[in-house]
Amino acid sequence: MAADEMWKYSIGKGVKIAVIDSGVSPTTSTLKGQVLTQEVPEAVAYKASEDGDGHGTGMAEIIAGTGAGGGVKGLAPGAKIIPIHVQYTKEKYNPKFATTTEAIRAAADSDAKIINMSFGSAIRSVDEADAVRYAASKGKLMFAAIGNSGEKGKGEYPAVYPYVVGVSAIDKSGTVGKFSTKSNYVDFAAPGVHVPGWCDGTFTRYCDTDGTSSATALASASAALVWSAHPDWTANQVLRTLIDTAGRSWAKDKPSTYLGYGIIRPRRVLINKDIDPGPADSDPLAAENGTAPGKDAKANGGSSAAPSSGASTQPTKNAGSASGPTSAAKDTGSGDSTRTWLVIGAAAAVLLIGGAAFAVLRARRNA
């Protein structure tokens, strides 16, 4: 991604990213001074700065780590992190943890411009979809992991919801990872193969990880670099320029089920002084989100309200083209660095009972 060159233009300064995950430890060498524990919304403050798993801290480092003490240096080292801890599968159930719905709403009410969600679940929720729409109405840009189930998998929530940008994983050659879920809801691809991440919550050593989690974190960091350089832009404009400059060998209006609109390349936005961000209040994914003129509002989860305006890597030829074959990285493992999260409580009971009543959420793509 030619980070050294990008940092001449932007390091993400002035941009805050809410990391909804397993918590974020502010004590690792590379995150000292980077985690805004004092800005965590009170409603979701429980153990926000504690991470017994290491996953959330790893994602925060990929986004905004300074590299101090030999730790991971993130793609946007000038950005800051607002941590939000949600319940995850390895933790003993505790009702004090925020649900994902509560976490998204709290992040929407914070000063974060970007919401990073490096997790996924097969369960969809009306309440969670409403929270996503609320965050979009507040001008937030949301990124989520598409999943690690490969060819036979399905896109996971929240990546499937309207207004959430779904991210798949590629290796250093620009080839989609074998584990990365093929889905109609992929919007971007970012590096997610052989990325260093904490092995566990003891923070004693890094492991070599594969997964759409780290790809999502890099996509969030990419947006932070652009937004920092263009602080007057809206989420729509940041997203539009990233779509326009994404690395692809197929038509922009035919997004790939593997790589979406292409490999995210913030450098292409940063170096172009004459880039046109387009209208501030126009959704660049209106066709998918159900906000385009003539689209059924049900595609937008039942609401027609649009959100408020609040080194270059090229893909392998035809890798991910909607009509062509897609190469997969060999022996990339299971890609288990995207976790499946528990959504517990009264809302979960409603989800399991009322699943058949949910509307189609986003327009389907050609496989």
Helices and strands as residue ranges (DSSP letters): H 3-6, E 16-21, G 29-31, G 37-39, G 42-44, H 55-64, G 68-70, E 80-85, H 100-109, E 114-117, E 119-120, H 126-137, E 141-145, G 150-152, E 164-170, E 176-177, E 188-191, E 195-198, E 206-209, H 212-229, H 235-245, H 266-270, H 286-289, G 297-300, E 328-329, E 339-340, H 346-353, G 355-357
